[in-house]
C-alpha cells in the first residue's frame, strides 16, 4: 500500500547470513540510505531526543500461535536458554478473550483488553459507524480510527524515541497521532517464506546499526508461525512441531545477530494465544435460533432491536451444552468482554474446542469442514489457549520464573524498561515488577 503522506527512504544492501552480520550501511543524514530486505516505510518523526538516546533497547517478538507448552515439548534450545538466563512463564501467559490474533497483539502493545482498545475480534461489526472491520482488509486494518489506546510505539514516538515494527498487527495505522518511524507493510503471500522471515532479522540488525539519532529503541517483530501449521494440521502434527523448532532456530539467529550490535538490548518473546485440536463439524447457530433481523460475523451476533436480542438469547439459552450464551452486560467479568457494542448481543461462548458460527458454510464449500486446529476460546476453560513468555536482557533478573499472568501487564512493564510512563491501561507494573533488576521502583533512566 502506498502512503503518499509519508516520506520514504530508499535503502543500500545489508547482507546477513545465518546470524553473522556484515558491515552495515549507515544513515548519516536525510539524504543517506540503506536497503531493507523488507519493503520498509520510513516516517519522519524526527531524530531521537538526547533523553531517548540514553535509554536501553527493547526487541519484542511474537510467534503467532506458539502455545505455552511447545518450547518444553520440543526442547526448544534457544527459547528455553533465553528464559533460563532471564525470565519466563513455565505455565504460560493468559491471553485476553477472545484468544485471537489481532485482539491479542493489540492488547500486548496497549495494555488494554480488547473491549477497551476496540479490536474485539479479527473481524467484527461496528453498527454505530455502519461498517465492518476485517484484519484482511487494508482499508480497515490501516485505519487508525478503529483503534483506541496508545500503542507502545506511539507512546515512545510522542516522547522523542524512534521505533520500528516488522508486520506487527496494527502498526501500519496512525494511532494516537503516530506511526512507527519504520514499519513493514504486511504481505500475506510472502511473509511466511524463509526469505521474508530472515529479512526481519536482517532489517532489525540494520536498523540497530543506524546513527544514534535515527536508531529505533523499540522494535516489534511478528512471525505468523507456527499458527499456520497449527490450523492446517493440528497442534500435535509433525508439521506443526517442525514449525515450532524452525521458529526456535530463528530466535537463535536473532540473538546471535543482536550480540553483534554491542547495544544494551532487552529481548521479549511472546505469543498471542495457543492452539487446540477442534472437535466435530461446525456448530451452526442458525439451527438453534431464528437470526432474522441480525447481522453476523462468525459467532458474533448483532441484533437490530432489543426485542430481537432478547428473543435470540432465549432461543440459544438452553440449546446445547457446547456453548453458553449471555446478554452482553452479563458476560462474566473475568472475560472482560461485556461493555463494547462491537462484541455483539447476545454473546456466545464455547464450552470446549467447538467451531461455532452463524451461517456456517455447507459441506463442499471452501471453509468446510472447520480447521483442524483452532483458537479464540476462553483460556480459563481451555488451558491450551495459554500463550508463551520469555525475556532476557540488562534490565531483567536472571533465572526468574513467573506464574500465568494476563497479557495486559506486558505494556506497563515494557514502558518501564524504556523509561516511559505508560498511557492509561488495564495492566499493572506490580505483576511483573519482580522480574526487573530494579523491581520496578528505580527512577527512569
N, C-alpha and C positions, 0 to 999 in steps of 0.2 A: 504494500500500500504506500502511495506517495503522499507525504505530508508537506504541502507547499510552505507551510508556515515555519518549517524547521530548516535551519542551516545544516547542511551535511558536510561531513569531512570525507574526502576520498582517502582511503587508507593504503601504504607500502607493504611488501610481503614480510610476514613474520613467520619463520619456519620453526616448527616444534614437532619432534617425532618421539613418540613413546616416552614422554616425560622429560626429555633432555632439551633445555631451552637454548636456542641460538641467540646471538647478539641481537637485541631488539632494536627496531627503529624507534625514534623518539619524536615527540611533538615539541618543538622549541618555540612555536608561536602560531598565530592564527593561520598562516599560510602553510604550516607544516602538515604532514600527513603520515598515516600508517595504513596498512592494507589489512582489513579484518578477514578472517575466514568466513564469518557470518555477515549477512547484509546489515551492518550496524547503522543506526541513525544517531547522529550527534545533535544534541540540543544545547545551544549556547546559554547555559545558566550562569556563566561567569566562572572565574577561577576559584579554587579552594581558598577560603579565607585563611589568614595566619593561624587562627584558632583551629580550623579544620586540619591544617597540615600537621598539627601536633598530636592528632588523635591516632589511635590504632586503626586497623583494618578488619573488616568482618566479611567473610565469604559465606553466604547462605546457599546451600544446595538442597534441592528437593528431588527425591527419587519417587516418582509417582507410583502409588500402589505397593510400596515396599513395606510389607506387613511387619509388625513388631517383632515377630519371631524368625523372620527369614535369615537374618545375619547369623544367629546361633544355629539354625538348622543347617545352613550351608557352610558353617565355619568360615564366614566371610572375613578373610585375614585382615584386610585394610580397615574395614569399618570397626571390627572388634578391637583392633590395636589402637585405633584413634580414640575409641570410647574408654579403653582401659588406661590410657595415659592422660585422659581428660575426664569428661563426664558422659554418662549415658543412662538410658532408661531400660534396664533389662526386661521389664514387664510392659514396656511400650508407653506411648503418649496417647492421650484421648483426643480423637478428632472431634470437631464440632458437628452437630447434627444439622443437615444430613451429611453423611460421610462421603461427600462428592468432591471432585477436583477443584472447580472454580471457587465454591464457597470456602473450602478449607485453605486454599492458597491465599485467598484474600484475608481470611482470618489470621493466618500466620503473620502477615505483614502489617495488619492494623490492630491486632489485639481485640477485635470486635467479633461477637458472634454473628453468624450470617444474617439473622433478622435485624441486626443493628447496622451492618455495612451494606445491606441491601441485596447482595448476591446470594439469594436463598436456595438456589439450585443452579445446575448448569444451564437450564432453560426454564423460563417462568413468564408469567403474565403480570404486567402492571396495568390493572384496569383503569386507574386514575389517569394515566397518560395514554391509554388506549394503544399500547404497544407491547410486544414481546421481546424479551432479552434472550439471546442464544450465544453461547460461547463460541459456536462455529461460524457466527456471522460477524465479520469485521465491523459492520456498521454499528452494531451494539457493543461488541466486546471492546472496541476502541473509543467508545463514547463515555467520557468521564461523568456525565450526568446520571448514569446508572449507579455509580459507586458513592458510598458515604464513608466517612472516616478519613484518616490521614495515614496513608501507607508510609512505611519507614523511609522509603526513598524520597518522598515528598517532604517528610519531616526533616531529613538531612539536608536536602536542597534548600529548604527555607532558612537553614542556618549556615549557608555558605559552604556546604560539604558536598562534593561531587559524588554521584552514584552511577551504577550501571546495572542493567537487568538483561539476562540472556533467556528470553522466551518465557519469563515468569508471567503467569496469568494476571491480566490487568495492567501490566506495565507499559502497554502501548497507548493507554488512555491518559489524558491530562486530568489528574485528580488532585484536589486541594491546591490547585494553582500550578502544579509542576508535573513534568515528565522526568524520568531519569536523564542525566546528562548523556548517557549512552544506552541505547536499547536495541535489541534484535527483533526484527519482525517475524512473527510466527508463520511457519510454512509446514502444514500438516504432512505434505508429501515427502519432505526431505528431512524433517527434524529428528527422525529416529535412525537415520543412516549412520554407520560408523564414522563417516567423514564429518557429518554435522555434529555428532557427539564430541569428537576430538576437537572440532572447531571451537566449541565452548571453552575448552581448556586453553587452547591457543590464544583466543581473544582475551580471556581473563588475565593471562600472564602478560600479554602485550599491553593491556591497559595498566597493569601494575608497574610497567616499566616506563610509563609516561613521566614527564616532568612533574614535580610535586604539586604545582598549581593545577594540573589537569587530571591527576591520578584519582580514580574513584576510591573512596574509603569504604563503601558498601557495595558489594556485588551479589546479586541474586541469580542463581543458575537453576534452570528447570530441565529435568530429563523425564521423558514420558514412560520410561521402562522402570520396573517390569509390569506396569499396569496393562500394557497392550497384550502381553503374553498371558497374564493372569485372566483377562477377559476371554481370550480366544480358547485357551487350553485348560484353564482352571489353575488354582493356586499350587497344586501339588504336581503338576505335569513337568516332565523333564525340560520342556521348552521354557517354562517359567523359571525353573531352578537354574537353568543355564543363563537366563537373562539377569537373575539376581547376582550371579558370580561375575557377569560382564560388568554390571554397574559397580560392583566392589572393585574390580580392576580399574575402572575409570577413576574412582576415588583415589586409588593408589597412585595413578599417574598425575592426578591433580596435586596431591600432596608433594610429590617429588618436584613438580614444576614450581609450586609456591615456595619451596625451600630456596630455590634459586634466586628469589627476589630479595632475600635478606630483610624483609619487612616484618613488623610485628602484626601477625595475622591470626585472628580467631576464626576457626572453621566450624561451621554448624551444619550438620547433615540431618535432614528431616524427611518425612514423607507426609502425605496428605491424609492417607487412610490405608486400611488393609484390603483384604480380599477374601471371599468365601465362595465355595462351590454352591451354585444355585440349585434349588430343588424344584423339579417339576416344570410344567409349562407356565405360560403367562396366566396370572390370575386377573381376569378381566373384570374390572369394577362394574362394567355395564350389565353384567349378568345378575348383579345384586341390587342395582338401583337404576331408576329412570333418570338419566342425566340430561333430559330435555331442559333447555334453558341454561345449561352450564357450558363454559369454556374449559378446556382441559389441556394440561401439559404434562405428559407422563401420568403420574399418580396425583398431581396437584389439581384440585377441583375448585373452580371459580364460579360460584352461583351468583346470578344477577340480582336475585331478590332474597330477602330474609326468608320468605316462605319456601323458596326452592332449597335454600341451605338447610333449613330445619327438616324438610321432607327427606332429603337425601341422607342426612345424618341418621334419621330414624330407620331408613331402609338399610343402611350399612351397619348399624349398631350391633346387631346380632347375626350378621351374615355368615361369618366363618371365624374359626379360631386362628386363621393365618394372618389376620390383621386386627388392629384396634382402630377405632375411629373416635375423634374428639371434635367438638366445636373449637374453633381457633383459640378463643380465650381460655379454654380449659385444657389445652395441651400441657402435660406435666412439666413443671418448672425446670426439671433437670435437663430437658431438651433445649431450653432457650429458643423456643420456636412457637411463640404464641401471641405475637404483637404486631406482625407486619402483614398487611393485606396481600402482599406478594406470595405469602405462604399458602394461600387458599383457605377455604372454609366450606365444608368440614375438612379436617386433616386426617389422612390415613397413614398409620404407622405399622409396618410389617412386624410380626412377632417371631420371624425366623428368616432364613435365606430365600425368601419367596419373591418372585418377579411380579410386582404389582403395577398395573397401569389401567387407565381408562382407554377405550377404543383400541384394545390390544390387536396387534397385527394378526391376520388369519394365517393358517397353515399354508406354506408355499410362498409366503412373502419374504422379503429380504431380511426382516427383523424377527423371523420366526424359525426356530424356537429361540428363547432367550439365550443370552451369552452364557458360556459355561461358568465363568467366574463373575461375581457381582460385588458391588459395594453400595453405599448410600444408607445402610441400615443404622439403627441405634446401637452405638458401641457398648451401652450398658446391657443390651440383650445379647449381642453377638460380639464377643471379645476379639473375633477375627478382624474386626474393623479397626482395631488399635494400630497406630502409626509408629514409626521409628524415630529415635532421637539419639544423636551422638554429637559431641562437641569437644574441641581441644584448642588451646592457644594460650597466649601470655596472660590473658585476663581471667583464665579459668583454673579452678582447682584441679588437682591430679588424682586419679584413681577414685573418683566420686561417682556414686550411683544415686539415682532418684527414682521414686515410685511413679506410677502413672499420674500425669498431670494434664490439665486441659491446655490445649494448644494456644489459647488466648494469652497465656502467660509468657509466651516467647517474645512478644512485642516490647513490653517494658524492660525485659532482660536484655534484649539486643540493643535497645535505645541506650541503656546504661553503659554497655560496653563501648558504644560510640560516643559517649559523653553528652548524650542528648536527653532532654526532658521529654517524656512521651506525651503524645496527644491523648485526649480522653479515650479510654479503652476499658474493656471488661476484665482484663487480667490484673495481676499483682506482682510486683518485683519480689515480694516476700516469698513467693512459692519457689523460686529458683535462686534466691539470694545466696544460699549455702553453696552453690556451685561456683560462685565468684571468689576470686582471691581476696577481694576487699569486702566480701559478704554483703555487697550492695549498699554500703554506707559511706564509702570514700567519696570525697569531692570529685566533681567532674575533672577530667584531665585537661 
